């Protein structure tokens, strides 16, 4: 699956703008780039979508909806792009792990980023996995407005089902 198939084409201005927000916020918070920033926004969007690590984000709604997931995220959570962007981000964690997730997001909101998170997540079909060494960061636009949060991680381990 390529980026064009997942999001309606590399010229989608909303997706290109969101990828730039993800990349700019990461660089601003962590002092390094998430991916190589060569090429224009469309090339960077494709590079992020095809990255070997997971990148996922959510917005600022009262019950934040996922706003981005690259190919690895879509595969891991077993969702299409259309499903992902309609999913409340809290549903990526089992109910028993949602309080821990809420504390992580509050810590990220206060500190700007967290670079040592590990936790259990669950796919759409109920497959459980442990994410390790995740980085979670705040998304802030050029005017300084909070626009959500994002996470990236390259390591995860499948877990037995909770049943």
C-alpha positions as CSV (number, residue, x, y, z in Angstrom):
1,X,0.0,0.0,0.0
2,X,1.4,3.4,-0.8
3,X,0.6,6.8,0.7
4,X,-1.5,7.8,-2.3
5,X,-3.8,4.8,-1.9
6,X,-4.1,5.4,1.9
7,X,-4.9,9.1,1.9
8,X,-6.3,10.0,-1.4
9,X,-3.0,11.2,-3.0
10,X,0.1,13.0,-2.1
11,X,-1.4,16.3,-3.1
12,X,-4.0,16.1,-0.3
13,X,-3.3,19.5,1.4
14,X,-4.7,18.4,4.8
15,X,-2.4,15.4,4.9
16,X,0.6,17.3,3.7
17,X,0.0,20.0,6.3
18,X,-0.5,17.4,9.1
19,X,2.8,15.6,8.2
20,X,4.6,18.9,8.3
21,X,3.1,19.6,11.7
22,X,4.2,16.1,12.9
23,X,7.8,16.6,11.6
24,X,8.1,20.2,12.7
25,X,6.8,19.5,16.2
26,X,9.1,16.5,16.6
27,X,12.1,18.5,15.6
28,X,11.2,21.4,17.8
29,X,10.6,19.3,20.9
30,X,13.4,16.7,20.5
31,X,16.0,18.7,18.7
32,X,16.4,16.2,15.9
33,X,14.5,15.1,12.8
34,X,12.1,12.1,12.8
35,X,12.9,11.4,9.1
36,X,15.2,12.9,6.5
37,X,13.6,16.2,5.4
38,X,14.9,16.2,1.9
39,X,12.5,16.9,-0.9
40,X,9.2,18.7,-0.7
41,X,6.2,18.0,1.5
42,X,4.8,15.2,-0.8
43,X,8.2,13.4,-0.7
44,X,8.4,13.8,3.1
45,X,4.8,12.6,3.5
46,X,5.6,9.5,1.5
47,X,8.8,8.8,3.4
48,X,7.0,9.1,6.7
49,X,4.1,6.9,5.5
50,X,6.6,4.2,4.4
51,X,8.9,4.4,7.5
52,X,10.0,1.2,9.2
53,X,8.7,2.5,12.5
54,X,5.2,3.4,13.7
55,X,3.9,7.0,13.7
56,X,0.4,7.8,14.9
57,X,-1.3,11.0,16.1
58,X,-4.5,12.3,17.5
59,X,-6.3,15.7,17.6
60,X,-7.7,17.9,20.4
61,X,-11.3,16.8,20.4
62,X,-13.0,16.2,23.8
63,X,-12.5,12.5,22.9
64,X,-9.5,12.8,20.6
65,X,-9.7,11.1,17.3
66,X,-6.7,9.5,15.6
67,X,-5.6,12.0,12.9
68,X,-2.7,10.1,11.3
69,X,-1.2,6.7,11.1
70,X,1.6,5.5,8.7
71,X,1.6,2.1,7.0
72,X,3.2,0.4,10.0
73,X,0.5,1.8,12.3
74,X,-2.3,0.8,10.0
75,X,-0.9,-2.8,9.9
76,X,-0.3,-3.0,13.6
77,X,-3.8,-1.7,14.5
78,X,-5.3,-3.7,11.7
79,X,-7.2,-0.7,10.2
80,X,-7.7,1.1,7.0
81,X,-6.9,4.8,6.8
82,X,-10.7,5.5,6.8
83,X,-11.2,3.5,9.9
84,X,-8.2,4.9,11.7
85,X,-9.2,8.6,11.3
86,X,-12.6,7.8,12.7
87,X,-11.2,6.0,15.8
88,X,-11.0,7.7,19.2
89,X,-7.4,7.3,20.3
90,X,-8.4,5.9,23.7
91,X,-9.6,2.7,21.9
92,X,-6.0,1.9,21.0
93,X,-5.6,0.8,24.6
94,X,-7.6,-1.8,26.5
95,X,-10.0,-0.4,29.1
96,X,-7.7,-1.7,31.9
97,X,-4.8,0.3,30.5
98,X,-6.6,3.6,29.7
99,X,-5.8,5.2,33.1
100,X,-2.1,4.6,32.5
101,X,-2.5,6.0,28.9
102,X,-4.2,9.1,30.3
103,X,-1.4,9.8,32.7
104,X,1.1,9.4,29.9
105,X,-0.7,12.0,27.8
106,X,-1.0,14.4,30.7
107,X,2.8,14.0,31.4
108,X,3.4,14.7,27.7
109,X,1.2,17.7,27.7
110,X,3.1,19.2,30.7
111,X,6.6,18.3,29.6
112,X,6.3,18.6,25.8
113,X,7.5,15.1,25.1
114,X,8.2,11.7,26.8
115,X,10.9,9.5,25.3
116,X,10.7,6.4,27.6
117,X,7.1,5.1,27.3
118,X,6.2,1.4,27.2
119,X,2.7,0.1,27.4
120,X,0.1,-2.4,26.1
121,X,-2.1,-1.5,23.1
122,X,-4.8,-3.4,21.2
123,X,-5.7,-3.7,17.6
124,X,-9.1,-3.4,16.0
125,X,-9.5,-7.2,16.1
126,X,-8.3,-7.6,19.7
127,X,-4.7,-8.5,19.1
128,X,-2.6,-7.2,22.1
129,X,1.0,-5.9,21.8
130,X,3.5,-4.2,24.1
131,X,5.1,-1.1,22.7
132,X,8.5,-0.3,23.9
133,X,10.7,2.9,24.0
134,X,8.0,5.0,22.5
135,X,8.4,8.8,22.1
136,X,5.2,10.8,22.6
137,X,5.2,14.5,21.8
138,X,2.9,17.5,21.6
139,X,1.9,18.9,18.2
140,X,2.1,22.7,18.2
141,X,1.5,24.8,15.1
142,X,3.6,27.8,14.1
143,X,1.4,30.2,16.2
144,X,2.0,28.1,19.3
145,X,-1.4,26.5,19.4
146,X,-1.7,23.0,20.8
147,X,-3.0,20.7,18.0
148,X,-2.7,17.2,19.5
149,X,-0.2,14.6,20.3
150,X,1.8,12.0,18.3
151,X,3.8,8.9,19.1
152,X,6.5,6.9,17.4
153,X,8.1,3.6,18.2
154,X,10.0,1.0,16.4
155,X,9.7,-1.9,18.8
156,X,6.6,-3.9,19.8
157,X,6.0,-7.5,21.0
158,X,2.8,-9.5,20.4
159,X,1.1,-10.6,23.6
160,X,-1.3,-13.4,24.4
161,X,-5.0,-12.5,24.2
162,X,-6.6,-11.3,27.4
163,X,-9.3,-14.0,27.3
